[in-house]
Amino acid sequence: MVTVIMGSKSDWETMRHCCDVLTQFGVPLEKRVLSAHRTPAAATEFISTAEKRGVKVIIAAAGGAAHLAGVAAAHTLLPVLGVPMESASLKGMDSLLSTVQMPGGIPVGTLAIGKPGATNAALLAVAILALSDAALRKKLETFRAEQTQKILDETL
Ligand code: RP5
């Protein structure tokens, strides 16, 4: 199972793409709005208990002073993938830097800003899970082959 958390419901329009990809691969997921700043106790409780619920990968999206992925990583040994949300004032550069610039010792695998990052977080989670799931690996191979063929078939 994969956990997808986001700092605000306003992140959902972007993060729905992440959940759509996980669903497309048949990966069970749980999704919640939880904030490192607005709901710190609930966020840490949810993250700390994720492994016991059978979660294997955590995807955390936040924008602005985006601390959710870092806080998540501090509270679990599970791999944490961070998705910086595109912010109105700084176009997501604030989110990107505050997600990616973790101190050595507590890693967050940071993806691209916005929709590409949301999609790729799901694909990276699938790749991690596929290391120990042959059926999922097959689905990933098929996805890549179809994607390649789609590009090769493009006409202009
Ligand atoms: C962050 O602040 C959220 O992840 C969101 O990207 C940003 C803005 O949140 P709202 O003011 O739209 O709730 O915590």
Backbone and ligand atoms as CSV (ligand in chain L), in Angstrom:
chain,resi,resn,atom,element,x,y,z
A,1,MET,N,N,0.837,-1.201,0.000
A,1,MET,CA,C,0.000,0.000,0.000
A,1,MET,C,C,0.878,1.260,0.000
A,2,VAL,N,N,0.367,2.292,-0.656
A,2,VAL,CA,C,1.059,3.580,-0.710
A,2,VAL,C,C,0.192,4.623,-0.007
A,3,THR,N,N,0.821,5.457,0.788
A,3,THR,CA,C,0.120,6.586,1.421
A,3,THR,C,C,0.405,7.845,0.625
A,4,VAL,N,N,-0.644,8.569,0.306
A,4,VAL,CA,C,-0.487,9.864,-0.362
A,4,VAL,C,C,-1.055,10.925,0.578
A,5,ILE,N,N,-0.177,11.817,1.053
A,5,ILE,CA,C,-0.648,12.909,1.913
A,5,ILE,C,C,-0.327,14.234,1.243
A,6,MET,N,N,-1.172,15.217,1.517
A,6,MET,CA,C,-0.948,16.537,0.932
A,6,MET,C,C,-1.320,17.604,1.946
A,7,GLY,N,N,-0.626,18.742,1.872
A,7,GLY,CA,C,-0.777,19.772,2.893
A,7,GLY,C,C,-2.102,20.484,2.895
A,8,SER,N,N,-2.817,20.454,1.767
A,8,SER,CA,C,-4.083,21.185,1.665
A,8,SER,C,C,-4.949,20.539,0.601
A,9,LYS,N,N,-6.263,20.711,0.735
A,9,LYS,CA,C,-7.142,20.213,-0.315
A,9,LYS,C,C,-6.849,20.914,-1.638
A,10,SER,N,N,-6.265,22.118,-1.561
A,10,SER,CA,C,-5.933,22.843,-2.797
A,10,SER,C,C,-4.849,22.101,-3.598
A,11,ASP,N,N,-4.178,21.128,-2.977
A,11,ASP,CA,C,-3.166,20.324,-3.693
A,11,ASP,C,C,-3.804,19.161,-4.471
A,12,TRP,N,N,-5.075,18.914,-4.222
A,12,TRP,CA,C,-5.694,17.699,-4.772
A,12,TRP,C,C,-5.752,17.705,-6.303
A,13,GLU,N,N,-6.015,18.866,-6.894
A,13,GLU,CA,C,-6.102,18.912,-8.365
A,13,GLU,C,C,-4.808,18.411,-9.007
A,14,THR,N,N,-3.695,18.637,-8.347
A,14,THR,CA,C,-2.405,18.120,-8.837
A,14,THR,C,C,-2.223,16.666,-8.417
A,15,MET,N,N,-2.517,16.376,-7.158
A,15,MET,CA,C,-2.199,15.044,-6.634
A,15,MET,C,C,-3.173,13.962,-7.086
A,16,ARG,N,N,-4.314,14.385,-7.686
A,16,ARG,CA,C,-5.218,13.363,-8.228
A,16,ARG,C,C,-4.511,12.576,-9.340
A,17,HIS,N,N,-3.559,13.217,-10.018
A,17,HIS,CA,C,-2.821,12.523,-11.081
A,17,HIS,C,C,-1.943,11.416,-10.489
A,18,CYS,N,N,-1.393,11.682,-9.327
A,18,CYS,CA,C,-0.600,10.662,-8.616
A,18,CYS,C,C,-1.490,9.474,-8.257
A,19,CYS,N,N,-2.639,9.764,-7.682
A,19,CYS,CA,C,-3.552,8.686,-7.255
A,19,CYS,C,C,-4.094,7.935,-8.465
A,20,ASP,N,N,-4.341,8.657,-9.556
A,20,ASP,CA,C,-4.833,7.994,-10.781
A,20,ASP,C,C,-3.816,6.966,-11.293
A,21,VAL,N,N,-2.535,7.333,-11.273
A,21,VAL,CA,C,-1.497,6.408,-11.760
A,21,VAL,C,C,-1.405,5.184,-10.849
A,22,LEU,N,N,-1.431,5.414,-9.549
A,22,LEU,CA,C,-1.374,4.267,-8.617
A,22,LEU,C,C,-2.560,3.343,-8.851
A,23,THR,N,N,-3.727,3.921,-9.050
A,23,THR,CA,C,-4.933,3.121,-9.289
A,23,THR,C,C,-4.821,2.362,-10.604
A,24,GLN,N,N,-4.278,3.037,-11.614
A,24,GLN,CA,C,-4.072,2.399,-12.931
A,24,GLN,C,C,-3.193,1.148,-12.804
A,25,PHE,N,N,-2.239,1.182,-11.887
A,25,PHE,CA,C,-1.358,0.022,-11.671
A,25,PHE,C,C,-1.933,-0.969,-10.653
A,26,GLY,N,N,-3.099,-0.654,-10.134
A,26,GLY,CA,C,-3.727,-1.550,-9.164
A,26,GLY,C,C,-3.074,-1.522,-7.798
A,27,VAL,N,N,-2.371,-0.425,-7.494
A,27,VAL,CA,C,-1.709,-0.311,-6.184
A,27,VAL,C,C,-2.699,0.276,-5.179
A,28,PRO,N,N,-2.965,-0.430,-4.069
A,28,PRO,CA,C,-3.868,0.123,-3.061
A,28,PRO,C,C,-3.260,1.378,-2.434
A,29,LEU,N,N,-4.095,2.355,-2.176
A,29,LEU,CA,C,-3.569,3.589,-1.595
A,29,LEU,C,C,-4.523,4.146,-0.562
A,30,GLU,N,N,-3.952,4.932,0.346
A,30,GLU,CA,C,-4.763,5.727,1.254
A,30,GLU,C,C,-4.364,7.174,1.018
A,31,LYS,N,N,-5.311,8.096,1.086
A,31,LYS,CA,C,-4.991,9.502,0.823
A,31,LYS,C,C,-5.642,10.392,1.873
A,32,ARG,N,N,-4.878,11.383,2.312
A,32,ARG,CA,C,-5.344,12.284,3.373
A,32,ARG,C,C,-4.789,13.685,3.161
A,33,VAL,N,N,-5.553,14.673,3.599
A,33,VAL,CA,C,-5.012,16.025,3.750
A,33,VAL,C,C,-4.470,16.125,5.168
A,34,LEU,N,N,-3.174,16.375,5.284
A,34,LEU,CA,C,-2.521,16.532,6.583
A,34,LEU,C,C,-1.402,17.546,6.402
A,35,SER,N,N,-1.270,18.444,7.347
A,35,SER,CA,C,-0.304,19.520,7.186
A,35,SER,C,C,0.751,19.485,8.280
A,36,ALA,N,N,2.003,19.718,7.866
A,36,ALA,CA,C,3.094,19.784,8.851
A,36,ALA,C,C,2.893,20.960,9.801
A,37,HIS,N,N,2.192,21.984,9.332
A,37,HIS,CA,C,2.036,23.206,10.136
A,37,HIS,C,C,0.647,23.335,10.762
A,38,ARG,N,N,-0.387,22.957,10.000
A,38,ARG,CA,C,-1.753,23.192,10.490
A,38,ARG,C,C,-2.295,22.012,11.307
A,39,THR,N,N,-1.787,20.816,11.037
A,39,THR,CA,C,-2.219,19.621,11.809
A,39,THR,C,C,-0.991,18.785,12.176
A,40,PRO,N,N,-0.018,19.393,12.879
A,40,PRO,CA,C,1.248,18.674,13.104
A,40,PRO,C,C,1.094,17.369,13.881
A,41,ALA,N,N,0.239,17.361,14.914
A,41,ALA,CA,C,0.100,16.152,15.737
A,41,ALA,C,C,-0.552,15.031,14.928
A,42,ALA,N,N,-1.607,15.363,14.195
A,42,ALA,CA,C,-2.302,14.348,13.383
A,42,ALA,C,C,-1.391,13.838,12.271
A,43,ALA,N,N,-0.600,14.732,11.688
A,43,ALA,CA,C,0.304,14.323,10.602
A,43,ALA,C,C,1.343,13.333,11.126
A,44,THR,N,N,1.968,13.648,12.248
A,44,THR,CA,C,3.015,12.753,12.768
A,44,THR,C,C,2.431,11.420,13.224
A,45,GLU,N,N,1.228,11.463,13.809
A,45,GLU,CA,C,0.570,10.217,14.233
A,45,GLU,C,C,0.297,9.327,13.014
A,46,PHE,N,N,-0.245,9.930,11.958
A,46,PHE,CA,C,-0.603,9.159,10.759
A,46,PHE,C,C,0.650,8.559,10.109
A,47,ILE,N,N,1.712,9.345,10.073
A,47,ILE,CA,C,2.952,8.882,9.439
A,47,ILE,C,C,3.634,7.807,10.298
A,48,SER,N,N,3.673,8.036,11.602
A,48,SER,CA,C,4.364,7.096,12.502
A,48,SER,C,C,3.730,5.712,12.484
A,49,THR,N,N,2.428,5.640,12.210
A,49,THR,CA,C,1.714,4.366,12.253
A,49,THR,C,C,1.545,3.739,10.866
A,50,ALA,N,N,2.103,4.407,9.839
A,50,ALA,CA,C,1.891,3.944,8.456
A,50,ALA,C,C,2.434,2.526,8.247
A,51,GLU,N,N,3.631,2.273,8.740
A,51,GLU,CA,C,4.259,0.971,8.500
A,51,GLU,C,C,3.401,-0.154,9.088
A,52,LYS,N,N,2.826,0.089,10.249
A,52,LYS,CA,C,1.955,-0.922,10.886
A,52,LYS,C,C,0.707,-1.191,10.055
A,53,ARG,N,N,0.282,-0.182,9.274
A,53,ARG,CA,C,-0.902,-0.372,8.418
A,53,ARG,C,C,-0.553,-1.094,7.119
A,54,GLY,N,N,0.724,-1.418,6.929
A,54,GLY,CA,C,1.127,-2.143,5.718
A,54,GLY,C,C,1.622,-1.239,4.606
A,55,VAL,N,N,1.820,0.039,4.924
A,55,VAL,CA,C,2.310,0.989,3.921
A,55,VAL,C,C,3.777,0.697,3.612
A,56,LYS,N,N,4.141,0.808,2.321
A,56,LYS,CA,C,5.528,0.553,1.903
A,56,LYS,C,C,6.228,1.834,1.427
A,57,VAL,N,N,5.452,2.767,0.915
A,57,VAL,CA,C,6.018,4.022,0.393
A,57,VAL,C,C,5.067,5.164,0.778
A,58,ILE,N,N,5.649,6.297,1.175
A,58,ILE,CA,C,4.851,7.486,1.489
A,58,ILE,C,C,5.137,8.561,0.445
A,59,ILE,N,N,4.092,9.124,-0.115
A,59,ILE,CA,C,4.217,10.256,-1.044
A,59,ILE,C,C,3.625,11.469,-0.340
A,60,ALA,N,N,4.421,12.523,-0.228
A,60,ALA,CA,C,3.973,13.713,0.494
A,60,ALA,C,C,4.093,14.936,-0.398
A,61,ALA,N,N,2.985,15.644,-0.572
A,61,ALA,CA,C,2.962,16.832,-1.422
A,61,ALA,C,C,2.667,18.056,-0.577
A,62,ALA,N,N,3.388,19.134,-0.839
A,62,ALA,CA,C,3.099,20.383,-0.135
A,62,ALA,C,C,3.644,21.546,-0.950
A,63,GLY,N,N,3.104,22.725,-0.645
A,63,GLY,CA,C,3.536,23.912,-1.371
A,63,GLY,C,C,3.973,25.021,-0.429
A,64,GLY,N,N,4.691,25.993,-0.966
A,64,GLY,CA,C,5.183,27.109,-0.156
A,64,GLY,C,C,6.314,26.648,0.747
A,65,ALA,N,N,6.173,26.921,2.048
A,65,ALA,CA,C,7.149,26.406,3.027
A,65,ALA,C,C,6.824,24.933,3.227
A,66,ALA,N,N,7.257,24.131,2.271
A,66,ALA,CA,C,6.758,22.752,2.127
A,66,ALA,C,C,7.553,21.786,3.002
A,67,HIS,N,N,7.084,21.602,4.222
A,67,HIS,CA,C,7.816,20.770,5.185
A,67,HIS,C,C,7.238,19.384,5.383
A,68,LEU,N,N,6.112,19.101,4.718
A,68,LEU,CA,C,5.409,17.848,5.010
A,68,LEU,C,C,6.254,16.607,4.706
A,69,ALA,N,N,6.913,16.587,3.552
A,69,ALA,CA,C,7.707,15.401,3.203
A,69,ALA,C,C,8.866,15.224,4.193
A,70,GLY,N,N,9.491,16.310,4.565
A,70,GLY,CA,C,10.609,16.239,5.517
A,70,GLY,C,C,10.156,15.755,6.880
A,71,VAL,N,N,9.022,16.253,7.331
A,71,VAL,CA,C,8.480,15.814,8.618
A,71,VAL,C,C,8.109,14.333,8.538
A,72,ALA,N,N,7.527,13.953,7.410
A,72,ALA,CA,C,7.181,12.534,7.230
A,72,ALA,C,C,8.441,11.678,7.327
A,73,ALA,N,N,9.489,12.077,6.607
A,73,ALA,CA,C,10.736,11.299,6.601
A,73,ALA,C,C,11.344,11.189,8.001
A,74,ALA,N,N,11.130,12.217,8.805
A,74,ALA,CA,C,11.679,12.219,10.167
A,74,ALA,C,C,10.956,11.233,11.081
A,75,HIS,N,N,9.745,10.820,10.677
A,75,HIS,CA,C,8.921,9.981,11.556
A,75,HIS,C,C,8.746,8.556,11.078
A,76,THR,N,N,9.501,8.155,10.047
A,76,THR,CA,C,9.340,6.794,9.530
A,76,THR,C,C,10.633,6.343,8.869
A,77,LEU,N,N,10.799,5.022,8.776
A,77,LEU,CA,C,11.920,4.462,8.010
A,77,LEU,C,C,11.489,4.136,6.582
A,78,LEU,N,N,10.209,4.281,6.293
A,78,LEU,CA,C,9.722,4.014,4.929
A,78,LEU,C,C,10.295,5.054,3.972
A,79,PRO,N,N,10.461,4.685,2.680
A,79,PRO,CA,C,10.898,5.697,1.720
A,79,PRO,C,C,9.824,6.770,1.547
A,80,VAL,N,N,10.265,8.029,1.557
A,80,VAL,CA,C,9.347,9.167,1.403
A,80,VAL,C,C,9.681,9.902,0.109
A,81,LEU,N,N,8.672,10.064,-0.734
A,81,LEU,CA,C,8.823,10.797,-1.989
A,81,LEU,C,C,8.099,12.127,-1.845
A,82,GLY,N,N,8.792,13.216,-2.131
A,82,GLY,CA,C,8.202,14.546,-1.957
A,82,GLY,C,C,7.812,15.148,-3.294
A,83,VAL,N,N,6.619,15.737,-3.334
A,83,VAL,CA,C,6.173,16.416,-4.558
A,83,VAL,C,C,5.945,17.894,-4.236
A,84,PRO,N,N,6.786,18.771,-4.793
A,84,PRO,CA,C,6.611,20.208,-4.548
A,84,PRO,C,C,5.433,20.749,-5.376
A,85,MET,N,N,4.501,21.410,-4.689
A,85,MET,CA,C,3.353,21.976,-5.385
A,85,MET,C,C,3.715,23.322,-6.012
A,86,GLU,N,N,3.100,23.598,-7.165
A,86,GLU,CA,C,3.347,24.895,-7.808
A,86,GLU,C,C,2.610,25.967,-7.007
A,87,SER,N,N,3.340,26.900,-6.448
A,87,SER,CA,C,2.739,27.947,-5.616
A,87,SER,C,C,2.440,29.174,-6.470
A,88,ALA,N,N,1.498,29.998,-5.990
A,88,ALA,CA,C,1.083,31.170,-6.764
A,88,ALA,C,C,2.200,32.217,-6.829
A,89,SER,N,N,2.844,32.475,-5.703
A,89,SER,CA,C,3.797,33.580,-5.687
A,89,SER,C,C,5.152,33.242,-6.300
A,90,LEU,N,N,5.663,32.035,-6.055
A,90,LEU,CA,C,7.023,31.716,-6.515
A,90,LEU,C,C,7.057,30.537,-7.486
A,91,LYS,N,N,5.902,30.182,-8.010
A,91,LYS,CA,C,5.799,29.130,-9.049
A,91,LYS,C,C,6.367,27.777,-8.623
A,92,GLY,N,N,6.417,27.552,-7.314
A,92,GLY,CA,C,6.852,26.241,-6.832
A,92,GLY,C,C,8.336,26.159,-6.508
A,93,MET,N,N,9.096,27.229,-6.787
A,93,MET,CA,C,10.524,27.199,-6.422
A,93,MET,C,C,10.681,27.120,-4.901
A,94,ASP,N,N,9.780,27.805,-4.184
A,94,ASP,CA,C,9.791,27.721,-2.717
A,94,ASP,C,C,9.522,26.286,-2.260
A,95,SER,N,N,8.504,25.668,-2.876
A,95,SER,CA,C,8.141,24.292,-2.517
A,95,SER,C,C,9.286,23.329,-2.838
A,96,LEU,N,N,9.866,23.517,-4.020
A,96,LEU,CA,C,10.957,22.641,-4.457
A,96,LEU,C,C,12.129,22.704,-3.479
A,97,LEU,N,N,12.574,23.915,-3.177
A,97,LEU,CA,C,13.764,24.043,-2.326
A,97,LEU,C,C,13.494,23.563,-0.903
A,98,SER,N,N,12.300,23.842,-0.392
A,98,SER,CA,C,12.042,23.410,0.993
A,98,SER,C,C,11.781,21.911,1.086
A,99,THR,N,N,11.464,21.269,-0.041
A,99,THR,CA,C,11.304,19.806,-0.019
A,99,THR,C,C,12.642,19.105,-0.260
A,100,VAL,N,N,13.429,19.646,-1.188
A,100,VAL,CA,C,14.636,18.926,-1.622
A,100,VAL,C,C,15.829,19.131,-0.688
A,101,GLN,N,N,15.886,20.265,0.001
A,101,GLN,CA,C,17.110,20.597,0.753
A,101,GLN,C,C,17.093,20.016,2.162
A,102,MET,N,N,16.992,18.689,2.216
A,102,MET,CA,C,16.979,18.010,3.509
A,102,MET,C,C,18.388,17.911,4.082
A,103,PRO,N,N,18.505,17.933,5.398
A,103,PRO,CA,C,19.832,17.725,5.996
A,103,PRO,C,C,20.275,16.278,5.789
A,104,GLY,N,N,21.564,16.076,5.620
A,104,GLY,CA,C,22.096,14.724,5.450
A,104,GLY,C,C,21.655,13.827,6.598
A,105,GLY,N,N,21.146,12.653,6.258
A,105,GLY,CA,C,20.716,11.701,7.297
A,105,GLY,C,C,19.238,11.395,7.237
A,106,ILE,N,N,18.440,12.341,6.713
A,106,ILE,CA,C,16.982,12.129,6.600
A,106,ILE,C,C,16.581,12.434,5.161
A,107,PRO,N,N,16.600,11.396,4.290
A,107,PRO,CA,C,16.361,11.665,2.874
A,107,PRO,C,C,14.890,11.799,2.493
A,108,VAL,N,N,14.648,12.696,1.536
A,108,VAL,CA,C,13.356,12.774,0.839
A,108,VAL,C,C,13.684,12.701,-0.653
A,109,GLY,N,N,13.125,11.728,-1.339
A,109,GLY,CA,C,13.307,11.638,-2.793
A,109,GLY,C,C,12.375,12.641,-3.439
A,110,THR,N,N,12.944,13.736,-3.946
A,110,THR,CA,C,12.098,14.841,-4.416
A,110,THR,C,C,11.882,14.775,-5.920
A,111,LEU,N,N,10.617,14.900,-6.307
A,111,LEU,CA,C,10.240,14.856,-7.722
A,111,LEU,C,C,10.085,16.277,-8.260
A,112,ALA,N,N,9.663,16.368,-9.517
A,112,ALA,CA,C,9.500,17.674,-10.163
A,112,ALA,C,C,8.318,18.446,-9.577
A,113,ILE,N,N,8.280,19.735,-9.852
A,113,ILE,CA,C,7.186,20.596,-9.391
A,113,ILE,C,C,5.893,20.249,-10.148
A,114,GLY,N,N,4.804,20.117,-9.403
A,114,GLY,CA,C,3.476,20.025,-10.015
A,114,GLY,C,C,3.133,18.671,-10.617
A,115,LYS,N,N,2.315,18.704,-11.679
A,115,LYS,CA,C,1.755,17.472,-12.246
A,115,LYS,C,C,2.811,16.439,-12.673
A,116,PRO,N,N,3.902,16.838,-13.340
A,116,PRO,CA,C,4.897,15.805,-13.692
A,116,PRO,C,C,5.462,15.125,-12.453
A,117,GLY,N,N,5.666,15.890,-11.399
A,117,GLY,CA,C,6.172,15.309,-10.150
A,117,GLY,C,C,5.154,14.384,-9.511
A,118,ALA,N,N,3.888,14.768,-9.576
A,118,ALA,CA,C,2.821,13.928,-9.005
A,118,ALA,C,C,2.760,12.585,-9.740
A,119,THR,N,N,2.820,12.653,-11.059
A,119,THR,CA,C,2.791,11.433,-11.878
A,119,THR,C,C,4.031,10.580,-11.599
A,120,ASN,N,N,5.184,11.226,-11.578
A,120,ASN,CA,C,6.429,10.471,-11.404
A,120,ASN,C,C,6.578,9.904,-9.990
A,121,ALA,N,N,6.000,10.573,-9.008
A,121,ALA,CA,C,6.042,10.012,-7.640
A,121,ALA,C,C,5.329,8.666,-7.630
A,122,ALA,N,N,4.201,8.612,-8.309
A,122,ALA,CA,C,3.461,7.349,-8.378
A,122,ALA,C,C,4.274,6.299,-9.133
A,123,LEU,N,N,4.880,6.692,-10.245
A,123,LEU,CA,C,5.663,5.731,-11.035
A,123,LEU,C,C,6.899,5.256,-10.261
A,124,LEU,N,N,7.500,6.151,-9.496
A,124,LEU,CA,C,8.663,5.755,-8.690
A,124,LEU,C,C,8.229,4.825,-7.555
A,125,ALA,N,N,7.093,5.102,-6.971
A,125,ALA,CA,C,6.560,4.198,-5.933
A,125,ALA,C,C,6.296,2.820,-6.543
A,126,VAL,N,N,5.740,2.802,-7.740
A,126,VAL,CA,C,5.496,1.525,-8.422
A,126,VAL,C,C,6.826,0.795,-8.657
A,127,ALA,N,N,7.843,1.526,-9.091
A,127,ALA,CA,C,9.154,0.904,-9.340
A,127,ALA,C,C,9.738,0.322,-8.047
A,128,ILE,N,N,9.560,1.017,-6.948
A,128,ILE,CA,C,10.060,0.511,-5.651
A,128,ILE,C,C,9.311,-0.767,-5.272
A,129,LEU,N,N,7.994,-0.729,-5.396
A,129,LEU,CA,C,7.183,-1.900,-5.042
A,129,LEU,C,C,7.465,-3.066,-5.989
A,130,ALA,N,N,7.773,-2.737,-7.241
A,130,ALA,CA,C,8.012,-3.774,-8.255
A,130,ALA,C,C,9.281,-4.577,-7.972
A,131,LEU,N,N,10.163,-4.062,-7.132
A,131,LEU,CA,C,11.375,-4.810,-6.768
A,131,LEU,C,C,11.031,-6.145,-6.108
A,132,SER,N,N,9.884,-6.167,-5.434
A,132,SER,CA,C,9.491,-7.411,-4.752
A,132,SER,C,C,8.107,-7.880,-5.202
A,133,ASP,N,N,7.702,-7.482,-6.409
A,133,ASP,CA,C,6.371,-7.853,-6.911
A,133,ASP,C,C,6.475,-8.043,-8.427
A,134,ALA,N,N,6.603,-9.303,-8.827
A,134,ALA,CA,C,6.848,-9.609,-10.247
A,134,ALA,C,C,5.688,-9.158,-11.142
A,135,ALA,N,N,4.461,-9.283,-10.648
A,135,ALA,CA,C,3.296,-8.894,-11.459
A,135,ALA,C,C,3.298,-7.382,-11.700
A,136,LEU,N,N,3.667,-6.649,-10.680
A,136,LEU,CA,C,3.728,-5.191,-10.811
A,136,LEU,C,C,4.853,-4.779,-11.761
A,137,ARG,N,N,5.967,-5.500,-11.693
A,137,ARG,CA,C,7.079,-5.227,-12.601
A,137,ARG,C,C,6.640,-5.425,-14.055
A,138,LYS,N,N,5.854,-6.445,-14.294
A,138,LYS,CA,C,5.345,-6.726,-15.640
A,138,LYS,C,C,4.485,-5.554,-16.124
A,139,LYS,N,N,3.633,-5.059,-15.214
A,139,LYS,CA,C,2.774,-3.915,-15.574
A,139,LYS,C,C,3.617,-2.683,-15.913
A,140,LEU,N,N,4.703,-2.509,-15.170
A,140,LEU,CA,C,5.582,-1.353,-15.416
A,140,LEU,C,C,6.278,-1.499,-16.769
A,141,GLU,N,N,6.693,-2.724,-17.080
A,141,GLU,CA,C,7.317,-2.973,-18.395
A,141,GLU,C,C,6.326,-2.661,-19.517
A,142,THR,N,N,5.088,-3.103,-19.347
A,142,THR,CA,C,4.054,-2.860,-20.353
A,142,THR,C,C,3.796,-1.360,-20.505
A,143,PHE,N,N,3.701,-0.667,-19.378
A,143,PHE,CA,C,3.489,0.782,-19.400
A,143,PHE,C,C,4.589,1.481,-20.195
A,144,ARG,N,N,5.838,1.116,-19.914
A,144,ARG,CA,C,6.967,1.752,-20.598
A,144,ARG,C,C,6.941,1.449,-22.094
A,145,ALA,N,N,6.643,0.198,-22.437
A,145,ALA,CA,C,6.629,-0.205,-23.852
A,145,ALA,C,C,5.529,0.554,-24.597
A,146,GLU,N,N,4.361,0.677,-23.965
A,146,GLU,CA,C,3.244,1.398,-24.612
A,146,GLU,C,C,3.570,2.878,-24.765
A,147,GLN,N,N,4.206,3.430,-23.756
A,147,GLN,CA,C,4.588,4.847,-23.799
A,147,GLN,C,C,5.581,5.092,-24.939
A,148,THR,N,N,6.547,4.195,-25.055
A,148,THR,CA,C,7.540,4.308,-26.128
A,148,THR,C,C,6.858,4.231,-27.490
A,149,GLN,N,N,5.972,3.243,-27.636
A,149,GLN,CA,C,5.295,3.050,-28.919
A,149,GLN,C,C,4.449,4.269,-29.284
A,150,LYS,N,N,3.799,4.855,-28.271
A,150,LYS,CA,C,2.952,6.034,-28.505
A,150,LYS,C,C,3.785,7.187,-29.085
A,151,ILE,N,N,4.968,7.372,-28.559
A,151,ILE,CA,C,5.837,8.452,-29.063
A,151,ILE,C,C,6.284,8.133,-30.489
A,152,LEU,N,N,6.673,6.870,-30.718
A,152,LEU,CA,C,7.147,6.477,-32.049
A,152,LEU,C,C,6.044,6.591,-33.100
A,153,ASP,N,N,4.793,6.460,-32.670
A,153,ASP,CA,C,3.660,6.527,-33.594
A,153,ASP,C,C,3.186,7.951,-33.864
A,154,GLU,N,N,3.764,8.924,-33.190
A,154,GLU,CA,C,3.311,10.314,-33.361
A,154,GLU,C,C,3.511,10.763,-34.804
A,155,THR,N,N,2.525,11.467,-35.322
A,155,THR,CA,C,2.677,12.092,-36.645
A,155,THR,C,C,2.479,13.590,-36.491
A,156,LEU,N,N,3.136,14.337,-37.328
A,156,LEU,CA,C,3.056,15.814,-37.239
A,156,LEU,C,C,2.441,16.397,-38.506
L,1,RP5,C1,C,0.695,24.125,1.876
L,1,RP5,O1,O,0.306,25.424,1.615
L,1,RP5,C2,C,-0.211,23.274,1.052
L,1,RP5,O2,O,0.452,22.083,0.714
L,1,RP5,C3,C,-0.567,24.103,-0.137
L,1,RP5,O3,O,0.200,23.764,-1.283
L,1,RP5,C4,C,-0.215,25.521,0.320
L,1,RP5,C5,C,-1.400,26.426,0.298
L,1,RP5,O4,O,-2.429,25.873,1.070
L,1,RP5,P1,P,-3.873,26.545,1.097
L,1,RP5,O5,O,-3.688,27.931,1.637
L,1,RP5,O6,O,-4.384,26.543,-0.325
L,1,RP5,O7,O,-4.697,25.670,1.996
L,1,RP5,O8,O,0.598,23.807,3.225
